[in-house]
């Protein structure tokens, strides 16, 4: 599987951002459990929050990588941006990753006043593997099976609910279906079902051997009528995460939560991680969505 554009980024330059807090520990089980908070240069707040989750196949990546610069565009639109690190699959298997994401949201809500944040208005935005986690946050905030009780105890008065979700090209339907979908479309090399695939490494078992665990890890499992609004964007030429993952998730969202709860954009000619996603006209669409639901 080719992820070079995601796996070898340099650090992003944030020296121009005046108000920021870096490497804030949101939990103490791992050195990985840290987040960065950035505020717009002007305004007293409290600012609505966009919590962001990097890609990298749950194996690589960091909140400070330059591949995440587009997230910081939120500052220009009046948002605080919280870039979250979560434990990668080489350190711990699923559901550790969603435990970390939920704990980070609870931390932001618990400590909102300290950072000029509005804990009543939180959106989630993730790309690729980060999109999978953002989607899980959206649909499974109240799913106790995906909570870590020992981590939840520190912020029991505060929920991990988010109010709007943006997913870019995430595997959000069913890991086991991905190779079949790639074969049918001819868009990429089917290599998700092997023992060494990112999905198998995430779960700690070959995915075809543990269908129940695959279902447990799938955001589609947890869609409810109460789901927050989703904007899902996926490239029609994606050769890594098949576009059918987003199409089928969106259809299920529409069926269960209603057509007003999901918007699906299929980007013509776009591959996985395509620069087209970061063009200003597309970012404008993302922030229009957040503005509609967070302001």
N, C-alpha and C positions, 0 to 999 in steps of 0.2 A: 504494500500500500504506500502511495507517495503522499507525504505530507510536508515536503521540504519547506514550502512557503510558510508553514505554521511552526515547524520545529526548530528553525534556526534564525529567529529574529534577533535584532539588537534591542537595546533598551530604548524606551521612548523618552524624549526630552521634555521634561515638565518644568524646566527652570523658569519659564515665563509665567507660570501659574503662581500667583502671589499667596493664595490662601490654600494650604494643603497640610494634611497630616499623613505621614507615610509609615507603613509597617506597624499598624495598630494591631495588637493581639486581640482577637475576638473570642479566643478560647486558649486553653493552656495544655492541651493534649499533645500538640505538635508544633514545631517551629513554622510549619506551613500555614497555620491558622492565623493569617494576618490579612489586613485590608488597608487600602489607601482611600482617603477622603479628599476630594477636591471641591472647592467652592468657586462660584463665579467671582470675578474681580470686584464687582460692585453689588451693593445691596446688603441689608442686614439679616435677611431671612425671616423666619425659617424657610429653607428651601426644600421643595419636593426632591425626592431622591430617585436616581436611577442606579440600581445595583447591577454591576456588570460581571460577566463570567467568561473567562477566556477559553478559546479552543485549544486543541492539541491532543485529541484522541484520548483524553483522560490520562495520558502518559507523559505529556510534555506541556510546556507553556508556563507563563507567569503573568501576574497582574500588571507588571511593569514593562512587558514586551511592547515593542513599537507596533506590533500588529493590532494593539488595542487603542491606538490613537483616535480612531473614529468615535470611541465611546466618549472621549473628552469633549467632543463637539457639543455635548449636552450643556456644558458650561455657558456657551454662547446663547443658549435658549432658557437660561435661568434655573438650571437644575444643579443640585449637588450630585457629583458622580462618585460612587463608591466602587472601587475595583477590588474584587475579592479573589484571594487565593484559596484553593481547596486541596485537600490531600489527593495526590495522584495515585494511579493504580499500582505503581511500584512500591508505594508506602502502605496502602490499605485498599481493600476491595469494597465494592458497592455493598451496602448503602452508605458507607462512610462519606462519600462525596456530597450526597444530598443532606446528610446530617450537618456537614460543615456549612453548606449554603443556608440552611435554615437557622443555624446558630448565628451566622453573620447578620442575617436580617433581624433577628432578635436583638443582637448587640446594637445595631443601628437604631432600632426603635427605643431600646432601653436608655441609650446615651444620646438621644437626639438633641437635647438642649445643650449639651457640651460642645456640639459641632454645628450649631445653627441649622439643624435639620428639622424637617417636618415629618415625623414618624407616622402621620396619618395618610401620607401620600408617597407610596413607594412603588416603583416599577422595576421590573427585571428584564435584562437584555443579555442574551448570550449567543455565541456563534459556534456552530459545529457541536463539539462535546459540551461546550458551555451553553449552547442552545437547548440541549437535552436537559441540563440541570435547571435552566431558567423555566423550561416548560414544566418540569416536575414541581418546582416551587409554586407555579401558578395553579396547578390542578391538585396538588397533594399537601397543601399547607396544613390541613387539618387531619391528615392521614397519620394516625399514631404509629402505624407499623413502620413508617418512614421517619419516625423521631427516635433520637437517641436519648433515653430517659436521663442518663447521667449528665448529658450536656444541657438538656432542657431545664434542669433544676435551677440553673443560675439565673434564668430570666423567665420564671413561670408566669409572671403577670403580663408578659408581652408576647404577642403572636408573631408568627413568621409569614403572615399573609402579605401578598403583594396585590396591587390593584390594576396592573396592566403588564403584559408580557410581550416582548419582541423576540422572536426566534429566527435566526438566520441559519438555513441549511442544516438543521439538526436531525439526528436519528431518533425520531419521536414516536414512531409507530411500533416497530417490532424488529429487534436485531436479527432474528432468524430469517425474516423475509428479505433482508437486504440483498443477499447474493442472487436470489431468485429474481428480484426486481432489476438488478443490474444486468443479468443475463437476458431477460426479456427485452430490455431497452437497448442493449448493446452499447451503453454509455461508458462502461468502465470494466475493470477486472474484478470479478467476484472473489473477494478474499476476506470476507467478514466472519465466516463460519469456522475457520481453522483455529487450532489451539493457541496460535500466536497472534491472533487478531486483536486489535484494540478492545473490541467488545468482550472477547473471552478473557483478556487480561483484566478488564474492569470487574468482571464477575468472579474471577478466580477459577473458572471452569470453562471448558469448551462450551459455547452457547448451545449447540445442538444437543448436548447431554443434559442440559438443565432448563427445559422450557418453562418450568414454573418460576425459576429465578429470572429468566428473561421477561416474563410477564410482570413480575414484581418491579423490575427496573424500567418498565415502559410507561411514559407519561399517559399514553392512551388508556391504560388500565384505570386511571383515576379521574377521568373526565366526569364532571357532575353538572347539574343545572346551575350551580352557584359559581362556576368557573369564572375568573376575571376575563376581560377582553384580551384577545390575542391578535397580534399582527405577525404572520408567518411569511417569510420570504425565502424563496429557493430558486436556484438556477435550473433551467430546463436541460442544460448540458452537464449537470453535476455527475462526475464519474466516480465519486467517492461515497457520498450519501445519496442514494436514489431519491429523486424528487417525489416519487410515490409515497415516501414516508410522510412528507408534509401534506400531500393531497389527501391521503386517507385520514390523517389526524384531523385535518380541517373539516372533512366531511363528517367525522364523528362528533366534533365540537358543535357543528351546526345542528346535527340531529339531537344531541342531548342538551346543549346549553342554549341553542338558538343562533340564527344567522347573524344577529347583531353582536354576537360574542366573538366572532372570528373573521378576520380578513386574510385572504391568501393571495400573495403576489407571486406569480411565476415569471422569472426574469429570462427573457428570450436570449439565448446564446451564452448565458452565464454558467461558468463552471464553479466548482467548490472554492470558496474564498476569493471569488472573482473581484477585481477592482471595481466593477460596476456597482457592487453593494455600497461602496464608500463614496460614490459620486454625490455631489451636493444635492442633486434633485432627489436621489433616493434617501439621503439622510434627512432631507426636508420632510419626506413622507413619514419617516420614523418619528421625527419630533412632532409632527402634526398629530400623529396617533397618541403619543404620550401627552401632548397638550390637551387633547380631547378628554383624556381619562384621569389626568393628574393635576389639572389646573382648573 
